[in-house]
Amino acid sequence: MTRWLALVVALALPAWAQGPDDFRAKARITVAEEDALQRLVLPPEVYRDARADLGDVRVFNGAGEAVPIALATDPERAREAQVSGVLPQFSVTSLDVAPEHLGVVIRMSDGTLIGVRNRGGAKSQRVAAYILDASTIKLPMRALVVDWDPAKGAEVVPVRVDGSTDLRSWHPLASGVTLVHLEQGGRTLEQPRIPLPRSQEKYLRITWVGAVAFKLNGVKAEFDDRLKPPEREVVRVQGRKGDHDGEIKYDLGARYPVEAIRLLPVERNSVIPATFTIGDRAAGTHREVASGVFYRLARNGADVESPPLEIGRRAARRWVARVDPDSGAVGQALPDLEVQWRPAQVVFVARGDGPFTLAFGDPQAKSAYQSPRTLIPGYESHAEDALPLAKAGDVERNLTAESRLPEWMAGVPPRRIALWTILVAAVAVLGVMAWRLKKQAD
């Protein structure tokens, strides 16, 4: 009896251990370099075949052993400096620059400064200040970036900036700031910035100390850095008429974690107010996730399209756009749907020999993810973004075994079928043994 049980256990143990062939899909991994820790961006097919929580994603080494894996945090947003174009500038020969003492032309609708002329001033008068027109700037300025001619005696220039909303009264914004442009031995030392206290003045006045001939070429406004999200994948799909009037259905083909959407009208001069709902099944309830107005208009000889609508993160394969059927917003040609999304990243330990394999697609598999802090020694925020980037090759689907199974067993991994087969056989063997023992006892 002991030998029979040992045989059953020996046959069952291999079936408990999962390998790449136990999953619906797999892909060969090319590691980036000889590094124990690797980062891998999941291919789009993962969102087609894997579970919604990605808990069935695994990485195997060449011996078919699962290696430690962690789901990486979202990539860090990159900081992008924002700088305006060159601000319109006007030179004046007197610091008394109130409008009654200057010939000033202002566009009254938005305050744009058209021109400044010193009344009765000679053209040969020395420039005493520059007035900058920032009336069209809509963001608070944190600094000015100055471009000037560093002529002799003007390589180091102490400057002052004052602000005004009406060109009548001025108040200080920055003083004691020194602009520097020095060249020596083929090297250049520059300091062209004038920090500002997050100003949003309509007009700025730059003056300087001393009798230097300060010639201003141009000034740009600098704003706070903008956090730019990492690059996104873009998928565009065609729509089809839904079950009700005003419904347009879209099938993305995979359950992408969508972060932004927009409708792309086929016909020019279209404006489409729409509400979006999502669902994971072809039939069933949907929930509303976003609404917006999408357009494609011909303006000044060019097509102007609506920007993507940010929606957070919504993971769904099937989307429905609802439009008022009586609004006339949609003609005969249904608009396409564009979605933007970012694939997840995993970190894995390249333990053992390659080749390494990414596998996914087992609804019954338990999540094997660890925390990135566990895998990366001395972990700091977003440390995984600095790891070598491995790449996944073409995804192969394991359809051979599934094609031979009855429909009710479709999707069950072959090794799991083998496991249950062995267990059923073991029960049968034990039953026979029990029957024989009972017969001997009688």
C-alpha positions as CSV (number, residue, x, y, z in Angstrom):
1,M,0.0,0.0,0.0
2,T,2.9,2.3,0.9
3,R,4.4,1.8,-2.6
4,W,1.1,2.6,-4.3
5,L,0.8,5.9,-2.3
6,A,4.4,6.7,-3.1
7,L,3.7,6.2,-6.8
8,V,0.6,8.4,-6.7
9,V,2.5,11.2,-4.9
10,A,5.4,10.9,-7.4
11,L,3.0,11.2,-10.3
12,A,1.1,14.1,-8.7
13,L,4.0,16.3,-7.6
14,P,5.1,17.3,-11.2
15,A,1.5,18.3,-11.9
16,W,1.4,20.7,-8.9
17,A,4.3,22.8,-10.3
18,Q,3.3,25.2,-13.0
19,G,5.4,25.9,-16.1
20,P,5.2,28.2,-19.1
21,D,3.1,25.7,-21.0
22,D,0.4,25.7,-18.4
23,F,-0.7,29.2,-19.4
24,R,-2.7,30.4,-22.4
25,A,0.0,32.6,-23.7
26,K,3.8,33.1,-23.4
27,A,6.6,35.2,-24.8
28,R,10.4,34.9,-24.9
29,I,12.1,37.6,-22.8
30,T,15.4,39.2,-23.9
31,V,17.2,40.5,-20.9
32,A,18.9,43.9,-21.2
33,E,22.3,43.1,-19.7
34,E,23.9,41.0,-17.1
35,D,21.9,42.4,-14.1
36,A,20.1,40.4,-11.5
37,L,17.1,42.7,-11.6
38,Q,15.2,43.4,-14.8
39,R,12.3,45.6,-15.7
40,L,9.7,44.5,-18.3
41,V,6.9,46.4,-19.9
42,L,4.0,44.0,-20.3
43,P,2.9,43.5,-24.0
44,P,-0.6,44.5,-25.0
45,E,-1.6,40.8,-25.3
46,V,-1.5,40.6,-21.5
47,Y,-4.6,42.7,-21.3
48,R,-6.3,40.3,-23.8
49,D,-5.5,37.0,-22.1
50,A,-4.6,37.7,-18.5
51,R,-6.8,38.2,-15.5
52,A,-8.1,41.7,-14.8
53,D,-5.8,42.0,-11.8
54,L,-2.8,40.6,-13.8
55,G,-2.3,38.2,-10.9
56,D,-1.6,35.3,-13.3
57,V,1.5,36.9,-14.8
58,R,4.6,34.8,-14.3
59,V,8.3,34.8,-15.4
60,F,10.1,31.5,-15.8
61,N,13.8,30.7,-16.3
62,G,15.2,28.2,-18.7
63,A,14.6,25.4,-16.3
64,G,10.9,26.1,-16.2
65,E,11.2,27.6,-12.6
66,A,9.1,30.6,-11.6
67,V,11.4,33.5,-10.5
68,P,10.5,36.2,-8.0
69,I,8.4,39.0,-9.6
70,A,6.9,42.3,-8.5
71,L,4.4,44.7,-10.0
72,A,6.1,48.0,-10.5
73,T,4.7,51.3,-9.3
74,D,3.4,53.8,-11.9
75,P,6.3,55.5,-13.7
76,E,7.3,58.8,-12.3
77,R,5.9,61.8,-14.1
78,A,8.6,63.8,-15.8
79,R,9.0,67.5,-15.0
80,E,8.9,69.7,-18.1
81,A,9.9,73.3,-17.9
82,Q,7.4,75.8,-19.4
83,V,8.7,78.9,-21.1
84,S,6.7,81.4,-23.1
85,G,7.7,82.9,-26.3
86,V,9.5,86.2,-26.4
87,L,7.5,88.9,-24.7
88,P,6.9,92.1,-26.7
89,Q,9.3,94.8,-25.5
90,F,9.4,98.6,-25.8
91,S,12.3,100.8,-24.9
92,V,11.8,104.1,-23.1
93,T,14.2,107.0,-22.3
94,S,12.5,108.1,-19.1
95,L,11.4,106.3,-16.0
96,D,8.4,108.5,-15.9
97,V,6.4,106.2,-18.1
98,A,2.9,107.0,-17.1
99,P,0.6,107.0,-20.1
100,E,0.1,110.8,-20.0
101,H,3.9,111.2,-20.6
102,L,4.2,108.6,-23.3
103,G,2.5,107.9,-26.6
104,V,0.9,104.6,-25.6
105,V,-1.3,102.5,-27.8
106,I,-3.3,99.7,-26.0
107,R,-5.7,97.2,-27.4
108,M,-8.5,97.7,-24.9
109,S,-10.1,94.3,-25.3
110,D,-7.2,92.4,-23.8
111,G,-4.8,95.1,-22.7
112,T,-2.2,94.2,-25.3
113,L,0.5,97.0,-25.6
114,I,0.7,98.0,-29.3
115,G,3.3,100.8,-29.0
116,V,5.2,103.1,-26.7
117,R,6.7,106.4,-27.9
118,N,8.4,109.1,-25.8
119,R,6.6,112.4,-26.5
120,G,9.0,115.0,-27.7
121,G,12.0,112.7,-27.0
122,A,14.9,112.6,-29.4
123,K,15.8,109.3,-31.0
124,S,19.4,109.7,-29.7
125,Q,18.4,109.7,-26.1
126,R,19.8,106.9,-24.0
127,V,17.5,104.0,-23.2
128,A,16.6,104.1,-19.5
129,A,14.3,101.1,-19.2
130,Y,12.4,98.4,-21.1
131,I,8.7,97.8,-20.8
132,L,7.5,94.2,-21.4
133,D,4.0,93.3,-22.4
134,A,2.8,90.3,-20.4
135,S,-0.9,91.0,-20.8
136,T,-1.5,87.8,-22.7
137,I,0.2,85.5,-20.2
138,K,-2.4,83.5,-18.3
139,L,-0.1,81.6,-15.8
140,P,1.9,83.1,-12.9
141,M,5.4,83.8,-13.9
142,R,8.2,82.5,-11.6
143,A,11.1,84.1,-13.5
144,L,12.2,86.0,-16.6
145,V,14.9,84.6,-18.9
146,V,16.9,87.5,-20.4
147,D,18.8,87.6,-23.7
148,W,21.0,90.7,-24.1
149,D,24.2,91.8,-25.8
150,P,27.1,91.5,-23.4
151,A,29.0,94.5,-24.8
152,K,32.0,95.9,-23.1
153,G,30.9,97.0,-19.6
154,A,27.7,95.0,-19.8
155,E,28.8,91.5,-18.9
156,V,27.7,91.9,-15.3
157,V,24.5,93.9,-15.0
158,P,22.5,94.5,-11.7
159,V,18.8,94.8,-12.7
160,R,15.5,95.6,-11.1
161,V,12.0,94.6,-12.2
162,D,8.8,96.4,-11.4
163,G,5.2,95.4,-12.2
164,S,2.1,97.3,-13.2
165,T,-1.5,96.6,-14.2
166,D,-2.2,100.0,-15.8
167,L,1.2,101.6,-16.7
168,R,0.5,104.3,-14.1
169,S,1.5,102.8,-10.7
170,W,4.5,100.5,-10.4
171,H,5.6,98.2,-7.5
172,P,8.8,96.3,-7.1
173,L,8.9,92.6,-8.0
174,A,12.7,91.8,-8.0
175,S,15.7,93.8,-7.1
176,G,19.4,93.1,-6.4
177,V,19.5,90.5,-9.2
178,T,22.7,90.4,-11.3
179,L,22.7,89.2,-14.9
180,V,26.1,87.6,-15.9
181,H,27.6,86.7,-19.2
182,L,31.4,86.1,-19.1
183,E,33.6,84.4,-21.6
184,Q,37.2,83.3,-21.0
185,G,39.4,80.6,-22.4
186,G,36.6,79.2,-24.5
187,R,34.4,78.8,-21.5
188,T,31.1,80.7,-20.8
189,L,29.6,81.6,-17.5
190,E,25.9,82.7,-17.7
191,Q,23.2,83.8,-15.3
192,P,20.3,85.0,-17.4
193,R,17.4,84.5,-14.9
194,I,15.5,87.0,-12.9
195,P,13.4,85.2,-10.2
196,L,9.9,86.6,-9.6
197,P,7.4,86.1,-6.8
198,R,4.9,84.1,-8.9
199,S,3.8,87.3,-10.6
200,Q,1.0,87.7,-13.0
201,E,1.3,91.4,-13.8
202,K,0.2,92.7,-17.1
203,Y,3.3,94.9,-17.7
204,L,6.9,94.6,-16.5
205,R,9.6,97.2,-16.4
206,I,13.3,96.3,-16.4
207,T,15.8,98.9,-15.2
208,W,19.5,98.6,-14.4
209,V,22.1,100.2,-12.2
210,G,24.9,102.4,-13.6
211,A,25.6,103.9,-17.0
212,V,26.2,100.7,-18.9
213,A,24.8,100.4,-22.4
214,F,22.3,97.6,-21.7
215,K,20.8,96.4,-25.0
216,L,18.0,93.9,-24.5
217,N,17.4,91.4,-27.3
218,G,14.5,89.5,-25.8
219,V,12.9,88.2,-22.6
220,K,10.9,85.0,-22.1
221,A,8.6,84.2,-19.2
222,E,9.3,81.0,-17.2
223,F,6.5,79.2,-15.4
224,D,6.3,76.4,-12.8
225,D,7.3,73.0,-14.2
226,R,4.5,70.9,-15.6
227,L,4.3,67.3,-14.6
228,K,4.2,65.4,-17.9
229,P,2.8,61.9,-17.8
230,P,4.9,59.1,-19.3
231,E,4.3,58.3,-23.0
232,R,1.0,56.4,-23.6
233,E,0.0,53.7,-26.1
234,V,-2.8,54.8,-28.5
235,V,-5.5,52.5,-29.9
236,R,-8.1,53.6,-32.4
237,V,-11.2,51.5,-33.1
238,Q,-14.2,51.8,-35.3
239,G,-17.7,51.9,-33.9
240,R,-20.9,50.1,-34.7
241,K,-24.5,51.0,-34.0
242,G,-25.7,49.9,-30.6
243,D,-29.0,48.3,-29.6
244,H,-30.7,51.7,-28.9
245,D,-30.9,55.0,-30.8
246,G,-27.9,57.2,-30.2
247,E,-25.7,54.3,-29.0
248,I,-22.3,53.6,-30.5
249,K,-20.4,50.4,-29.4
250,Y,-16.7,50.0,-29.4
251,D,-14.7,46.9,-28.8
252,L,-11.0,47.5,-27.9
253,G,-10.1,43.8,-28.2
254,A,-8.5,43.9,-24.8
255,R,-9.1,45.2,-21.3
256,Y,-6.7,48.1,-21.5
257,P,-6.3,50.4,-18.5
258,V,-7.6,53.5,-20.4
259,E,-6.5,57.0,-19.1
260,A,-7.8,59.3,-21.8
261,I,-10.4,59.0,-24.6
262,R,-11.8,61.0,-27.5
263,L,-14.2,60.6,-30.3
264,L,-12.8,61.3,-33.8
265,P,-15.5,62.5,-36.1
266,V,-15.1,61.3,-39.7
267,E,-16.9,64.3,-41.1
268,R,-15.5,67.8,-40.8
269,N,-17.4,70.5,-38.9
270,S,-18.8,68.0,-36.4
271,V,-19.5,68.6,-32.8
272,I,-20.5,65.6,-30.7
273,P,-21.6,65.8,-27.1
274,A,-21.3,62.2,-25.7
275,T,-21.5,60.2,-22.5
276,F,-19.4,57.0,-22.1
277,T,-20.3,53.8,-20.3
278,I,-18.2,50.7,-19.9
279,G,-18.8,47.0,-19.4
280,D,-16.8,43.8,-19.6
281,R,-19.5,41.6,-21.3
282,A,-21.1,42.0,-24.7
283,A,-24.5,42.1,-22.9
284,G,-25.2,43.3,-19.4
285,T,-25.1,46.4,-17.3
286,H,-22.8,49.3,-18.1
287,R,-21.7,52.1,-15.8
288,E,-21.1,55.8,-16.8
289,V,-17.5,56.9,-16.6
290,A,-17.2,60.2,-18.5
291,S,-18.9,62.8,-20.7
292,G,-17.6,65.5,-22.9
293,V,-17.8,67.4,-26.2
294,F,-15.7,66.2,-29.1
295,Y,-15.3,68.1,-32.4
296,R,-13.5,68.4,-35.7
297,L,-13.8,71.9,-37.1
298,A,-12.3,73.7,-40.1
299,R,-10.8,76.9,-38.8
300,N,-8.5,79.2,-40.8
301,G,-7.8,76.6,-43.4
302,A,-6.9,73.8,-40.9
303,D,-8.8,71.1,-39.0
304,V,-9.0,71.7,-35.3
305,E,-9.7,68.6,-33.2
306,S,-10.8,68.3,-29.6
307,P,-8.1,67.1,-27.2
308,P,-8.3,63.8,-25.3
309,L,-10.5,63.7,-22.3
310,E,-8.7,62.6,-19.1
311,I,-10.7,60.0,-17.2
312,G,-8.4,58.7,-14.5
313,R,-7.9,55.0,-15.2
314,R,-10.7,52.7,-16.4
315,A,-10.0,49.1,-17.4
316,A,-12.6,47.8,-19.8
317,R,-12.8,46.2,-23.2
318,R,-16.2,47.3,-24.3
319,W,-17.2,51.0,-24.4
320,V,-20.5,52.6,-25.4
321,A,-20.9,56.2,-26.4
322,R,-24.4,57.7,-26.0
323,V,-25.4,60.6,-28.1
324,D,-28.8,62.4,-28.3
325,P,-30.3,60.9,-31.5
326,D,-32.3,64.0,-32.1
327,S,-29.3,66.4,-31.9
328,G,-28.0,65.6,-35.4
329,A,-24.5,65.5,-34.0
330,V,-23.6,62.2,-35.7
331,G,-24.2,61.7,-39.5
332,Q,-24.1,58.5,-41.5
333,A,-20.4,57.9,-40.7
334,L,-19.9,56.9,-37.1
335,P,-16.9,58.5,-35.2
336,D,-13.9,56.4,-34.3
337,L,-12.9,56.0,-30.6
338,E,-9.3,56.8,-29.6
339,V,-8.1,55.5,-26.2
340,Q,-4.7,56.2,-24.6
341,W,-3.3,53.9,-22.0
342,R,0.0,52.9,-20.3
343,P,1.0,49.2,-19.9
344,A,2.1,48.0,-16.5
345,Q,5.7,47.1,-15.7
346,V,7.0,44.2,-13.7
347,V,10.3,43.6,-12.0
348,F,11.8,40.1,-11.9
349,V,14.9,38.5,-10.6
350,A,16.9,36.9,-13.4
351,R,17.7,33.8,-11.3
352,G,19.1,30.7,-13.1
353,D,19.9,30.3,-16.7
354,G,17.9,31.7,-19.6
355,P,16.1,31.9,-21.8
356,F,13.5,33.6,-19.6
357,T,9.8,33.4,-20.5
358,L,6.8,35.6,-19.7
359,A,3.6,33.6,-19.2
360,F,0.0,34.6,-18.5
361,G,-3.5,33.4,-18.9
362,D,-4.6,31.2,-16.1
363,P,-7.8,32.3,-14.2
364,Q,-7.2,29.9,-11.3
365,A,-3.6,31.0,-10.7
366,K,-2.8,32.7,-7.4
367,S,-0.9,36.0,-7.5
368,A,2.8,35.6,-7.0
369,Y,3.7,39.3,-6.8
370,Q,6.0,40.6,-4.2
371,S,6.6,44.2,-3.2
372,P,9.3,46.1,-5.2
373,R,10.8,46.9,-1.8
374,T,11.4,43.2,-1.2
375,L,13.2,42.7,-4.5
376,I,15.2,45.9,-4.8
377,P,17.8,46.4,-2.0
378,G,17.8,49.8,-0.5
379,Y,14.6,50.7,-2.3
380,E,13.7,54.3,-2.9
381,S,10.6,55.7,-4.7
382,H,10.6,54.8,-8.4
383,A,13.9,52.9,-8.1
384,E,12.5,50.3,-10.6
385,D,12.5,53.0,-13.3
386,A,16.3,52.9,-13.3
387,L,16.6,49.1,-13.8
388,P,17.7,47.6,-17.2
389,L,14.7,47.2,-19.5
390,A,14.1,43.7,-20.8
391,K,11.9,43.2,-23.8
392,A,9.2,40.6,-24.6
393,G,9.2,39.0,-28.0
394,D,6.2,37.8,-30.0
395,V,3.4,36.3,-27.9
396,E,2.5,32.7,-28.6
397,R,-0.9,31.3,-27.6
398,N,-1.2,27.7,-26.3
399,L,-4.1,26.6,-28.4
400,T,-3.1,23.0,-29.2
401,A,-4.1,21.5,-25.9
402,E,-7.3,23.6,-25.7
403,S,-8.4,22.5,-29.2
404,R,-8.6,18.9,-28.1
405,L,-10.8,19.6,-25.0
406,P,-14.6,19.7,-24.8
407,E,-16.1,23.2,-24.6
408,W,-16.8,23.0,-20.9
409,M,-13.1,22.5,-20.2
410,A,-11.8,25.2,-22.5
411,G,-9.2,27.4,-20.8
412,V,-8.2,24.8,-18.2
413,P,-4.4,24.4,-18.2
414,P,-3.3,20.9,-19.4
415,R,-1.2,20.2,-16.3
416,R,-4.2,20.9,-14.1
417,I,-6.2,18.4,-16.1
418,A,-3.3,15.9,-15.6
419,L,-3.4,16.6,-11.9
420,W,-7.1,15.9,-11.5
421,T,-6.7,12.8,-13.7
422,I,-4.0,11.4,-11.5
423,L,-5.9,12.2,-8.3
424,V,-9.0,10.5,-9.7
425,A,-6.9,7.5,-10.6
426,A,-5.4,7.5,-7.1
427,V,-8.8,7.5,-5.5
428,A,-9.8,4.6,-7.7
429,V,-6.6,2.7,-6.7
430,L,-7.2,3.4,-3.0
431,G,-10.8,2.2,-3.5
432,V,-9.6,-1.1,-5.0
433,M,-7.0,-1.5,-2.3
434,A,-9.7,-0.9,0.4
435,W,-12.0,-3.4,-1.3
436,R,-9.2,-6.1,-1.4
437,L,-8.3,-5.5,2.3
438,K,-12.0,-5.8,3.3
439,K,-12.3,-9.0,1.2
440,Q,-9.2,-10.5,2.9
441,A,-10.5,-9.6,6.4
442,D,-13.7,-11.4,5.6
